[in-house]
Amino acid sequence: MTTTGDGVQPEGYPARLARLTDVPDGAYRTVRYGPAPEQFGEYWPGGDGAAVVLVHGGYWRKRYRLDLMRLLAADLNARGFAVWNIEYRRMDMAGGGWPGTFDDVSAALDAVTGLDGGAVDPARVGLVGHSAGGHLALWAAHRAAGPGRVSPAAVVSLAGVCDLVTAARLGLSNGAVAELLGGGPDDLPEVYRRADPMALVPLGVPQLVVHGTADEDVPIELSRRYAEAAGREAVLLTLPDADHMDVITPGTAAWARIAEELGRLLPPGR
């Protein structure tokens, strides 16, 4: 997500996005995981079996795409991870919203181990989401194990919208949560119970919940509330003076700290 809480782009955002998407040609390849135009991802091969799945934000809207996470993918790839930067149908696209957006993230996560001829170790997959992608990453981690399903070894929420009921009641980004799910929490309590990470804890996986104190797009209180609900499974990392974009911008002190913690969360090499 890259809008302020009222849906307005922050000052300087276009230039910042250009920096985040500027990576060398040929560093990744595009792979489809489904038939819809938006069911694809960018795969960055490498590493010793550990992989990171990236889920971009944008308040679940089509104006924001996976290129928002591209520079982050390049940084993680240079640190020794294979990276699967996924796209998905957003709520204002055909088939998106509840449950299509969620189904896409689930399918993309499960596709990671088949991307490189078995080079990705299914026991060493980390799931990282930013903003609305943080919500989707936490949601995907709760799924029950089953044939062909990938259970992440760790999940990282970066400035995540990880308390949907509170976000809906606050009306964040012009009522984005209600638009995603088809209504408010009082109208659709069962949908919120199935879609909101706050209602799904414990997830059964280690979690790092990150938020900057200068974030004007997603209230830090959402991460604080979620981390408290998740209990011992989650570590809350509060980054002084970091804003909404610092947490996905390589070269910032915020990202250096996050990358260090992610390296600790994934299991050692085989």
C-alpha positions as CSV (number, residue, x, y, z in Angstrom):
1,M,0.0,0.0,0.0
2,T,1.3,3.4,-0.9
3,T,-1.5,5.8,-0.2
4,T,-2.1,7.8,3.0
5,G,-5.0,6.7,5.1
6,D,-7.4,9.0,3.1
7,G,-6.2,7.5,-0.2
8,V,-3.9,10.4,-1.2
9,Q,-0.4,9.6,-2.5
10,P,2.3,11.0,-0.2
11,E,4.5,13.8,-1.4
12,G,7.5,12.5,-3.4
13,Y,5.9,9.1,-4.0
14,P,6.3,8.8,-7.8
15,A,10.0,9.4,-7.7
16,R,10.4,6.9,-4.9
17,L,8.5,4.3,-6.7
18,A,10.7,4.7,-9.7
19,R,13.7,4.0,-7.6
20,L,12.0,0.9,-6.1
21,T,11.4,-0.6,-9.5
22,D,14.7,0.1,-11.2
23,V,16.6,-3.3,-11.5
24,P,18.8,-4.8,-14.2
25,D,17.2,-6.5,-17.1
26,G,17.3,-10.3,-17.0
27,A,17.6,-10.6,-13.2
28,Y,14.3,-12.5,-13.0
29,R,11.9,-14.4,-15.2
30,T,8.1,-14.1,-15.4
31,V,6.2,-17.3,-14.5
32,R,2.5,-17.9,-14.6
33,Y,0.7,-19.8,-11.7
34,G,-2.8,-19.5,-13.2
35,P,-4.7,-18.6,-16.3
36,A,-5.9,-15.0,-15.4
37,P,-3.7,-12.2,-16.6
38,E,-2.7,-11.2,-13.1
39,Q,-1.8,-14.7,-12.0
40,F,1.9,-14.5,-12.4
41,G,5.1,-13.7,-10.6
42,E,8.7,-12.8,-11.0
43,Y,11.1,-15.5,-10.0
44,W,14.7,-14.6,-9.1
45,P,16.7,-17.9,-8.9
46,G,19.6,-18.4,-6.5
47,G,20.7,-19.4,-3.0
48,D,21.0,-22.8,-1.4
49,G,17.3,-23.7,-1.2
50,A,15.9,-20.9,0.9
51,A,13.3,-18.8,-0.8
52,V,11.3,-15.7,0.0
53,V,7.8,-15.1,-1.3
54,L,6.9,-11.4,-1.6
55,V,3.4,-10.0,-1.5
56,H,3.0,-6.3,-2.5
57,G,0.5,-3.9,-1.0
58,G,-1.6,-1.1,-2.3
59,Y,-4.8,-1.5,-0.3
60,W,-5.7,-4.4,-2.6
61,R,-6.2,-2.0,-5.5
62,K,-5.1,-2.5,-9.1
63,R,-3.2,0.8,-9.4
64,Y,-0.4,-0.8,-7.4
65,R,1.6,-3.8,-8.7
66,L,4.3,-6.2,-7.9
67,D,7.0,-3.8,-9.2
68,L,6.6,-2.1,-5.8
69,M,8.6,-5.0,-4.4
70,R,11.1,-5.4,-7.2
71,L,14.1,-3.6,-5.6
72,L,13.4,-5.5,-2.4
73,A,13.5,-8.7,-4.5
74,A,16.9,-7.8,-5.9
75,D,18.3,-7.0,-2.5
76,L,17.1,-10.4,-1.0
77,N,18.4,-12.2,-4.0
78,A,21.8,-10.7,-3.5
79,R,21.7,-11.9,0.1
80,G,21.4,-15.5,-1.1
81,F,17.7,-16.1,-1.3
82,A,15.7,-17.2,-4.3
83,V,12.7,-14.8,-4.6
84,W,9.2,-15.2,-5.9
85,N,7.6,-11.8,-6.2
86,I,3.9,-12.4,-6.9
87,E,1.1,-10.6,-8.6
88,Y,-2.6,-11.3,-7.8
89,R,-6.1,-10.1,-8.8
90,R,-6.9,-7.0,-6.8
91,M,-10.4,-6.2,-5.5
92,D,-11.2,-3.8,-8.4
93,M,-10.4,-6.4,-11.1
94,A,-12.4,-9.2,-12.5
95,G,-12.3,-12.1,-10.1
96,G,-10.6,-10.1,-7.3
97,G,-11.8,-9.3,-3.8
98,W,-13.1,-12.0,-1.5
99,P,-12.3,-14.8,-2.1
100,G,-10.4,-14.4,-5.4
101,T,-7.6,-12.2,-4.2
102,F,-7.0,-14.7,-1.3
103,D,-7.2,-17.7,-3.6
104,D,-4.5,-16.2,-5.8
105,V,-2.1,-15.6,-3.0
106,S,-2.6,-19.1,-1.8
107,A,-2.0,-20.6,-5.2
108,A,1.1,-18.5,-5.8
109,L,2.6,-19.6,-2.5
110,D,2.1,-23.2,-3.3
111,A,3.7,-22.7,-6.7
112,V,7.1,-21.6,-5.3
113,T,8.5,-25.1,-4.9
114,G,7.9,-26.0,-8.5
115,L,9.6,-22.9,-10.0
116,D,13.2,-24.2,-10.3
117,G,13.2,-27.9,-10.7
118,G,13.0,-28.6,-7.0
119,A,15.8,-26.2,-6.1
120,V,13.6,-24.5,-3.5
121,D,13.4,-26.3,-0.2
122,P,9.8,-26.3,1.0
123,A,10.9,-26.3,4.6
124,R,12.8,-23.0,4.0
125,V,10.2,-20.7,2.5
126,G,9.7,-17.3,4.1
127,L,6.6,-15.2,3.4
128,V,7.0,-11.4,3.4
129,G,4.1,-8.9,2.8
130,H,4.0,-5.2,2.8
131,S,0.9,-3.2,3.9
132,A,-2.2,-4.9,2.4
133,G,0.3,-7.6,1.4
134,G,1.2,-8.0,5.0
135,H,-2.4,-8.9,5.7
136,L,-2.4,-11.4,2.9
137,A,0.8,-13.0,4.0
138,L,-0.4,-13.5,7.5
139,W,-3.7,-14.9,6.2
140,A,-1.9,-17.3,3.9
141,A,0.2,-18.7,6.8
142,H,-2.9,-19.9,8.6
143,R,-3.9,-22.5,6.0
144,A,-4.0,-26.1,7.1
145,A,-1.3,-28.3,5.8
146,G,-2.2,-30.6,2.9
147,P,-0.8,-32.3,-0.3
148,G,0.9,-29.7,-2.5
149,R,0.6,-27.0,0.1
150,V,3.6,-24.9,1.2
151,S,3.7,-24.1,4.9
152,P,6.0,-21.1,5.4
153,A,8.9,-21.4,7.9
154,A,8.4,-17.7,8.9
155,V,6.1,-14.8,8.0
156,V,7.1,-11.1,8.0
157,S,4.4,-8.4,8.0
158,L,5.8,-5.0,7.0
159,A,3.5,-2.2,8.0
160,G,0.7,-4.7,7.6
161,V,-3.1,-4.1,7.6
162,C,-3.3,-7.0,10.1
163,D,-6.4,-6.0,12.0
164,L,-9.2,-5.8,9.4
165,V,-12.1,-5.1,11.8
166,T,-10.3,-2.0,13.2
167,A,-9.1,-0.9,9.8
168,A,-12.7,-1.2,8.5
169,R,-14.1,0.8,11.4
170,L,-11.5,3.5,10.8
171,G,-12.4,3.6,7.1
172,L,-8.8,3.4,6.0
173,S,-8.2,4.4,2.4
174,N,-11.7,5.3,1.6
175,G,-13.2,2.1,3.0
176,A,-10.8,-0.3,1.4
177,V,-11.5,-3.2,3.7
178,A,-15.2,-3.1,3.2
179,E,-14.6,-3.0,-0.5
180,L,-12.3,-6.0,-0.4
181,L,-14.7,-8.1,1.7
182,G,-18.0,-6.9,0.3
183,G,-19.2,-5.1,3.5
184,G,-18.4,-4.1,7.0
185,P,-17.7,-6.4,10.0
186,D,-21.2,-6.0,11.4
187,D,-22.8,-7.1,8.1
188,L,-20.4,-9.9,7.3
189,P,-19.0,-11.3,10.6
190,E,-18.3,-14.7,9.1
191,V,-16.3,-13.4,6.2
192,Y,-14.2,-11.2,8.6
193,R,-13.6,-14.3,10.8
194,R,-12.2,-16.1,7.7
195,A,-10.2,-13.2,6.3
196,D,-8.8,-11.3,9.3
197,P,-5.5,-12.5,10.8
198,M,-6.7,-11.2,14.2
199,A,-9.4,-13.9,14.1
200,L,-7.0,-16.6,12.9
201,V,-4.3,-16.7,15.6
202,P,-2.5,-18.8,16.5
203,L,-1.1,-19.3,13.0
204,G,1.4,-22.0,14.1
205,V,4.4,-20.2,12.5
206,P,7.0,-17.7,13.7
207,Q,6.1,-14.2,12.8
208,L,7.9,-10.9,12.7
209,V,5.5,-7.9,12.8
210,V,7.3,-4.7,11.7
211,H,6.0,-1.1,11.8
212,G,7.6,2.3,11.7
213,T,6.7,5.0,14.1
214,A,6.4,7.6,11.3
215,D,4.0,5.5,9.2
216,E,1.1,7.8,8.1
217,D,-0.5,5.2,5.8
218,V,-1.3,2.3,8.1
219,P,-1.7,3.0,11.9
220,I,1.0,1.3,13.9
221,E,-1.7,0.3,16.4
222,L,-2.9,-2.3,14.0
223,S,0.5,-4.1,14.3
224,R,0.6,-3.7,18.0
225,R,-2.9,-5.2,18.4
226,Y,-2.1,-8.1,16.2
227,A,1.2,-8.9,17.9
228,E,-0.5,-8.9,21.3
229,A,-3.2,-11.2,20.0
230,A,-0.6,-13.5,18.4
231,G,1.3,-13.9,21.6
232,R,4.6,-15.8,21.7
233,E,4.4,-16.7,18.0
234,A,5.0,-13.0,17.0
235,V,7.8,-10.6,17.6
236,L,6.9,-6.9,17.3
237,L,9.7,-4.8,15.8
238,T,9.0,-1.1,16.1
239,L,11.3,1.1,14.0
240,P,11.8,4.7,15.2
241,D,11.2,7.3,12.6
242,A,10.6,4.8,9.8
243,D,7.8,5.6,7.4
244,H,5.5,3.3,5.3
245,M,8.0,3.0,2.5
246,D,11.2,2.8,4.5
247,V,10.4,-0.8,5.4
248,I,10.6,-1.9,1.8
249,T,13.5,0.4,0.6
250,P,16.9,-1.2,0.5
251,G,19.6,1.2,1.8
252,T,17.5,2.4,4.8
253,A,18.3,1.5,8.3
254,A,14.8,0.1,8.6
255,W,15.3,-2.4,5.8
256,A,18.8,-3.4,7.0
257,R,17.3,-4.4,10.4
258,I,14.5,-6.3,8.7
259,A,16.8,-8.2,6.4
260,E,18.9,-9.2,9.3
261,E,15.9,-10.5,11.3
262,L,14.6,-12.4,8.2
263,G,18.0,-14.2,7.9
264,R,17.6,-15.4,11.5
265,L,14.1,-16.6,11.0
266,L,14.7,-19.0,8.1
267,P,16.2,-22.4,9.0
268,P,19.9,-23.0,8.4
269,G,21.1,-24.4,5.0
270,R,20.8,-28.0,4.3
